[in-house]
Amino acid sequence: MSQAVSSPLYAAIDLGSNSFHMLVVRHIDGSVQTMAKIKRKVRLAAGLDQNNALSQEAMQRGWDCLSLFAERLQDIPEKNIRIVGTATLRTATNVDVFLQKANEILGHNIDVICGEEEAATIYKGVAHTSGGLGRRLVVDIGGASTELIIGEGFEAKALTSLKMGCVTWLERHFKDRQLTESNFNNAILSAKETLRPILTQYTDLGWDVCVGASGTVQALQEIMLAQGMDEVITHAKLKRLQKQAMLADHLEELDIDGLTLERALVFPSGLSILIAIFELLNIDSMTLAGGALREGLVYEMVDELKQDDIRVRTITSIQNRYQIDTAYGEQVATLAQRLLEQCSPEWVAETQGPILLETAAKLHEIGLTIDFKQGGKHSAYLLQHLDLPGYTRAQKHLLAEITRRYREQLTSLPEQHALSGISAKRVLRLLRLAVLLTHRRNPALEPKVILKSDGENLTLSINRLWFEANPLTAAELEIEANRQSDIGWPLVIELL
């Protein structure tokens, strides 16, 4: 009996200025599956003296951390390991001392990358894990550097690494540990001065969407969600969080709902830098990217993952892993799209609506791999908790709630932040109709239908002879019309 061969493991290690991170993944079905994430707060940048030499204590903290990482690297092929050092190791005058022992501990060489290469790798990580069309501005606030990138698809058009970060700004502007308006203002103004040289280049290039790819942005999103806000970061929310931070006199007394203790120390400095970026570049909104430097390192090592449309790759990977009927998913998606196009233009007002409708159509049967009876419930759980590169947390939540209701029992959607309430409801209504009309799982056997919308009123016109020849589907359509109408979504079946 032949023995199954495991998928190869890949490891990416990032020796950052605040934390050391290790990501272990395996490549499976055209996607990457996270096997381990290990993070240690090393605070390397805090160990730099006035001459930019690393203290013995800071180096020892780093070596102790790498001793833990080394154990995990033992069984991973050398060609599948990438280890990089960033801003603090670029700056340290005695970096050779640190690297010599670090390389011995790991049994692999550490590559100290320049700021531009760091920015380029961050962009790859974002491009491989985040959806959205058009040009994107990427912001990554690290411990000792901040990277800003403008790119489109997988191509970066502007790459900048600036010498400011949440650890260095902590030491420079909050050294007295006072959370005063003066300290915040100085930190914001200083960040703006650091940003000013790139202002013209970046505003001239422009961007369509803005994503954040750092611990600071992740911490902000966790705080906002804990406080009942949506996941979109705006300037108003940043200033609100600044006010919350200033309610504490000292850094050690900082107590904000959703802020973890380990992040609290560098939160005000990271917040100040982000406020400066929002104000100087006049950013409207920002969302959290699905990945950054470590993900970029992984995707550079796996040649098979070069794919222009991240969402297509994600859908294909999920379909393969869960043995979903791809031909039927395509049939449902095609009919749902055709029904949407027959509706009035306001039904397609939000660009993400058709994308989420197509995704839900192609993945709605994922729950059947567990059980038929509660298929919708299982679909919701899987889509809520699976890693879905190209989709935000809010979009995953909406996909889960739509697929939970793709058949039979119909209830109103809960509050969500991926689409407006009206657009989300329309996506659900069209999915349910498309699933019902394609139940024979053969496009040639679909009835010819015409869908008309008048505001939120829908009229589905269908051939009388077909209707009479298919009494089960006819009965289900009548039940569906009643279900949608009963919760205030009028649907009429009209026979031609």
C-alpha positions in Angstrom: 0.0 0.0 0.0 1.5 3.3 -1.1 2.0 6.0 1.6 0.4 9.4 1.0 2.9 12.2 0.6 2.4 15.3 2.7 2.2 18.7 1.1 5.5 20.6 1.5 5.8 23.1 4.3 7.1 26.6 3.9 8.3 29.0 6.6 8.7 32.8 6.5 10.4 34.6 9.4 10.3 38.3 9.8 12.7 39.8 12.4 10.9 43.1 13.0 11.8 46.0 15.1 9.0 45.3 17.7 8.2 41.6 17.2 9.7 38.6 15.6 7.2 36.6 13.6 7.2 33.1 12.1 4.6 31.8 9.6 4.5 28.2 8.6 2.1 27.2 5.8 1.6 24.3 3.4 0.6 24.6 -0.2 -2.6 22.7 -1.0 -5.2 22.9 -3.8 -3.9 26.1 -5.2 -3.9 27.9 -1.9 -1.9 28.2 1.3 -3.0 26.7 4.6 -1.6 28.2 7.8 -0.1 25.6 10.0 1.5 27.8 12.6 1.9 31.4 13.6 4.5 32.2 16.3 5.1 35.7 17.6 7.4 37.1 20.3 7.6 40.7 21.4 11.4 41.2 21.2 11.5 45.1 21.1 14.7 45.1 19.2 14.4 48.8 18.2 14.1 49.8 21.9 17.6 48.3 22.4 19.3 50.8 20.0 21.5 53.4 21.8 22.2 57.0 20.6 25.0 55.6 18.4 22.6 53.0 16.9 24.3 50.1 18.5 22.1 47.2 19.8 22.4 46.5 23.5 23.5 43.1 24.7 20.1 42.7 26.4 18.1 43.4 23.2 20.3 41.0 21.2 19.9 38.3 23.8 16.1 38.7 23.6 16.4 38.2 19.9 18.6 35.1 20.2 16.3 33.5 22.8 13.3 34.0 20.4 15.3 32.5 17.5 16.1 29.4 19.6 12.4 28.7 19.7 11.9 29.3 16.0 14.9 27.0 15.2 13.0 23.9 16.6 10.2 24.5 14.1 12.6 24.8 11.1 14.2 21.4 11.6 11.9 19.5 9.3 11.3 22.1 6.6 13.4 21.9 3.4 16.0 24.7 3.2 14.7 26.0 -0.2 11.3 26.5 1.5 12.6 28.8 4.2 13.0 32.6 4.0 14.2 34.7 6.9 14.5 38.5 6.7 15.5 41.3 9.0 14.0 44.8 8.6 14.5 48.4 9.8 16.4 47.9 13.1 18.8 45.4 11.7 19.3 47.8 8.7 20.2 50.5 11.2 22.2 48.7 13.9 26.0 49.4 13.7 26.8 46.1 15.4 24.4 44.0 13.3 27.2 41.6 12.3 27.5 40.5 16.0 23.8 39.8 16.2 23.7 38.0 12.8 26.7 35.8 13.4 25.1 34.1 16.5 21.5 34.3 15.0 22.6 32.4 11.9 24.2 29.7 14.0 21.1 29.3 16.1 18.8 29.0 13.1 21.1 27.0 10.9 20.0 29.3 8.1 21.2 32.7 6.9 19.2 35.9 7.7 18.7 38.3 4.8 18.7 41.9 6.0 16.6 43.5 3.2 16.6 47.2 2.2 13.5 49.3 2.7 12.5 49.2 -0.9 12.7 45.4 -1.0 10.6 45.3 2.2 8.0 47.5 0.6 7.9 45.4 -2.5 7.5 42.2 -0.5 4.7 43.7 1.6 2.9 44.7 -1.6 3.1 41.1 -2.9 1.6 39.9 0.4 -1.2 42.3 0.1 -1.8 41.7 -3.6 -2.0 37.9 -3.0 -4.4 38.1 -0.1 -6.6 41.2 -0.7 -9.4 41.8 -3.3 -10.5 45.0 -4.9 -10.1 46.4 -8.3 -8.0 49.4 -9.5 -5.0 51.0 -7.9 -4.3 50.5 -4.2 -2.4 52.4 -1.6 -0.8 50.1 1.0 0.3 51.4 4.4 2.4 49.2 6.8 3.5 50.8 10.1 6.2 48.7 11.6 8.3 49.2 14.7 11.0 51.4 13.2 9.9 52.0 9.6 6.7 52.7 7.7 6.2 51.4 4.2 3.9 53.1 1.7 3.3 51.5 -1.7 1.0 52.3 -4.6 0.4 49.4 -7.0 -2.1 47.8 -9.3 -2.6 44.0 -9.6 0.8 42.5 -8.7 2.8 45.5 -10.0 4.1 48.1 -7.6 4.3 51.6 -9.1 5.8 53.5 -6.1 7.7 52.0 -3.2 8.8 54.0 -0.1 10.2 53.0 3.3 10.3 55.9 5.8 12.3 55.9 9.1 9.4 56.1 11.5 7.6 53.4 13.4 5.5 52.7 16.5 8.6 51.9 18.6 10.8 54.8 17.5 7.9 57.2 17.8 7.2 55.9 21.3 10.8 56.6 22.3 10.8 60.0 20.6 7.4 61.5 21.4 6.0 59.5 24.3 9.2 58.9 26.2 7.7 60.5 29.3 4.8 58.0 29.0 2.3 61.0 29.1 -0.8 60.7 26.8 -1.1 64.5 26.5 -2.5 66.4 23.5 0.9 68.0 23.2 2.7 64.6 22.8 0.1 63.5 20.3 0.4 66.7 18.3 4.2 66.5 18.2 4.1 62.9 17.1 1.5 63.7 14.3 3.4 66.8 13.1 6.7 64.9 13.1 5.2 62.1 11.1 3.8 64.6 8.6 7.3 66.1 8.1 8.7 62.6 7.5 6.0 62.0 4.9 6.1 65.4 3.1 8.9 64.5 0.6 6.7 61.8 -1.0 3.5 63.7 -0.9 3.5 65.0 -4.5 4.6 61.7 -6.1 1.8 59.8 -4.2 -1.0 62.2 -4.8 -0.1 62.6 -8.5 -0.2 58.8 -8.9 -3.5 58.5 -6.9 -5.3 55.3 -5.8 -8.8 53.8 -5.8 -8.6 51.9 -2.5 -6.4 52.1 0.6 -5.4 49.1 2.7 -3.4 48.9 6.0 -1.1 45.9 6.5 0.4 46.3 10.0 -0.1 45.4 13.6 -1.3 49.0 14.2 -4.1 48.7 11.7 -5.0 45.2 12.9 -5.2 46.5 16.5 -7.4 49.4 15.3 -9.8 47.1 13.6 -10.1 44.8 16.6 -10.8 47.9 18.8 -13.5 49.2 16.4 -15.2 45.8 16.2 -15.1 45.4 20.0 -16.8 48.8 20.3 -19.6 47.9 17.8 -18.2 49.9 14.9 -17.7 48.5 11.4 -14.3 47.4 10.0 -13.7 50.5 7.8 -11.1 52.9 9.3 -11.8 56.6 8.8 -10.2 59.8 10.1 -13.2 60.5 12.4 -12.7 57.1 14.1 -9.0 57.6 14.5 -9.6 60.9 16.2 -12.2 59.3 18.4 -9.7 56.7 19.5 -7.1 59.4 20.2 -9.6 61.0 22.6 -10.2 57.7 24.3 -6.4 57.2 24.7 -6.1 60.7 26.2 -8.6 59.8 28.9 -5.6 58.0 30.5 -2.8 60.1 32.0 0.0 57.6 31.5 0.7 54.9 28.9 0.6 52.2 31.6 -3.0 53.2 32.5 -4.3 53.0 28.9 -7.6 51.1 28.9 -9.5 50.9 25.6 -12.1 48.3 24.9 -10.6 45.8 22.4 -6.9 46.9 22.9 -4.7 44.0 24.1 -2.1 44.6 26.8 0.8 43.6 24.5 -0.2 46.2 21.9 -1.0 49.0 24.4 2.5 50.3 24.8 3.0 51.2 21.1 -0.6 51.9 20.3 -0.6 55.8 20.7 2.6 56.2 18.6 1.2 53.9 15.8 -2.1 55.8 16.0 -0.3 59.2 15.6 1.5 58.0 12.5 -1.7 56.7 11.0 -3.5 60.0 11.7 -0.7 61.9 10.0 -0.9 59.6 6.9 -4.7 60.1 6.7 -4.5 63.9 7.1 -1.5 64.5 4.8 -2.6 62.1 2.0 -6.3 63.0 2.5 -7.4 59.4 2.8 -11.1 58.7 3.0 -11.1 55.2 4.3 -8.9 52.1 4.9 -9.5 48.4 5.4 -7.2 45.8 6.8 -5.2 43.7 4.2 -5.2 40.0 4.4 -1.4 39.7 4.5 1.8 41.6 4.3 5.6 40.9 4.6 5.5 37.2 5.7 2.7 36.3 3.2 4.7 38.1 0.5 7.8 35.9 1.4 5.7 32.8 1.2 4.0 33.6 -2.1 7.5 34.4 -3.6 8.5 30.8 -2.8 5.4 29.1 -4.3 5.5 29.4 -8.1 2.1 27.8 -8.6 0.3 30.6 -6.8 0.8 33.3 -9.5 -2.9 34.2 -10.3 -4.1 37.6 -11.3 -7.6 37.4 -9.7 -7.2 36.5 -6.1 -10.9 35.8 -5.6 -10.9 33.3 -8.5 -8.0 31.5 -6.9 -9.8 31.4 -3.6 -13.1 30.1 -5.0 -11.3 27.4 -7.0 -9.3 26.3 -4.0 -12.4 26.0 -1.8 -14.3 24.2 -4.5 -11.5 21.6 -4.8 -10.9 21.2 -1.1 -14.6 20.6 -0.4 -15.5 18.8 -3.6 -18.2 21.3 -4.5 -20.1 20.7 -7.8 -18.3 23.4 -9.8 -20.5 23.0 -13.0 -23.6 23.6 -10.9 -22.1 26.5 -9.0 -21.3 28.1 -12.4 -24.9 27.5 -13.5 -26.4 29.1 -10.4 -23.9 32.1 -10.7 -24.8 32.6 -14.4 -28.5 32.6 -13.8 -28.2 34.8 -10.7 -26.2 37.3 -12.8 -28.8 37.2 -15.6 -31.6 37.9 -13.2 -29.6 40.8 -11.7 -29.0 42.3 -15.2 -32.8 42.2 -15.8 -33.5 44.3 -12.8 -33.4 48.1 -12.8 -29.9 49.8 -12.7 -30.1 50.7 -9.0 -30.0 46.9 -8.2 -26.3 47.0 -9.4 -25.4 50.2 -7.7 -22.7 48.7 -5.4 -19.8 47.2 -7.3 -19.2 44.5 -4.6 -22.8 43.3 -4.9 -22.4 41.3 -8.1 -19.0 39.9 -6.9 -20.5 38.6 -3.6 -23.6 37.2 -5.4 -21.3 35.2 -7.8 -19.2 34.0 -4.8 -22.2 32.9 -2.8 -23.6 31.1 -5.9 -20.4 29.2 -6.5 -19.9 28.2 -2.8 -23.4 28.0 -1.4 -23.3 24.1 -1.3 -20.1 23.9 0.7 -22.1 22.9 3.8 -23.4 19.7 2.1 -19.9 18.2 2.6 -20.9 17.9 6.3 -24.7 17.2 6.2 -27.7 17.9 4.0 -30.3 18.6 6.6 -28.4 21.6 8.1 -26.4 22.4 4.9 -27.1 26.2 5.2 -25.9 26.3 8.8 -22.7 24.4 7.9 -22.1 26.6 4.8 -22.4 29.7 7.1 -19.9 28.3 9.7 -17.3 27.3 7.1 -17.4 30.6 5.1 -17.3 32.6 8.3 -14.2 30.8 9.6 -12.2 29.8 6.5 -9.3 31.9 5.3 -10.6 33.5 2.2 -7.9 35.6 0.5 -9.4 38.5 -1.4 -12.4 39.0 0.9 -12.6 41.2 4.0 -13.9 40.1 7.4 -17.2 41.8 6.7 -17.6 40.2 3.3 -16.9 36.8 4.8 -19.6 37.5 7.4 -22.2 38.5 4.8 -21.3 35.5 2.6 -21.9 33.3 5.6 -25.3 34.8 6.4 -26.5 34.7 2.7 -25.5 31.0 2.3 -27.1 30.2 5.6 -30.4 31.2 4.0 -30.0 29.9 0.4 -32.9 27.5 0.6 -36.1 26.8 2.6 -36.4 29.0 5.7 -36.1 32.7 5.0 -35.3 35.3 7.7 -34.1 38.9 7.4 -30.3 39.3 7.3 -28.6 40.5 10.5 -26.7 43.8 10.6 -23.5 43.6 8.5 -21.0 46.1 7.0 -20.0 44.6 3.6 -22.9 46.1 1.6 -25.9 48.4 2.3 -28.8 46.5 3.9 -30.8 46.9 0.6 -28.0 45.5 -1.6 -27.4 42.5 0.8 -31.1 41.7 0.7 -31.2 41.8 -3.1 -28.2 39.4 -3.3 -30.0 36.9 -1.0 -33.3 37.2 -3.0 -31.6 36.6 -6.3 -29.5 33.7 -5.0 -32.6 31.9 -3.6 -34.4 32.3 -7.0 -31.4 31.1 -8.9 -31.0 28.0 -6.7 -34.7 27.2 -7.0 -34.8 27.5 -10.8 -31.7 25.4 -11.4 -32.6 22.4 -9.2 -32.3 20.0 -12.2 -28.6 20.9 -12.4 -28.6 21.2 -16.2 -28.7 24.6 -18.0 -30.6 23.1 -20.9 -33.5 22.2 -18.5 -33.8 25.7 -16.9 -37.1 27.5 -17.6 -36.9 30.7 -19.5 -37.8 33.5 -17.1 -38.0 37.3 -17.0 -37.5 39.2 -13.8 -38.7 42.8 -13.5 -38.1 45.1 -10.5 -40.1 48.1 -9.4 -38.2 49.4 -6.4 -38.1 46.3 -4.1 -41.1 44.7 -5.8 -40.1 41.7 -8.0 -42.2 40.0 -10.7 -41.0 36.7 -12.1 -42.6 35.9 -15.4 -42.5 32.2 -16.5 -44.0 30.1 -19.3 -47.4 28.7 -18.3 -46.9 25.4 -20.1 -43.5 24.9 -18.3 -45.1 25.8 -15.0 -47.9 23.3 -15.5 -45.4 20.6 -16.6 -43.3 21.0 -13.5 -45.7 21.0 -10.6 -43.0 20.5 -7.9 -41.0 23.6 -9.0 -44.2 25.5 -9.5 -45.3 24.8 -5.9 -41.8 25.8 -4.6 -42.0 29.0 -6.6 -45.4 29.8 -5.0 -44.0 29.1 -1.6 -40.9 31.3 -2.3 -43.2 34.2 -3.4 -45.1 33.9 -0.1 -41.9 33.7 2.0 -40.3 36.8 0.4 -43.6 38.7 0.5 -44.2 37.8 4.1 -41.0 39.5 5.3 -41.7 42.6 3.3 -39.9 41.7 0.0 -42.8 41.5 -2.5 -42.4 38.8 -5.1 -45.1 37.9 -7.7 -45.1 34.9 -10.0 -46.7 35.8 -13.4 -47.5 33.1 -16.0 -47.1 34.0 -19.7 
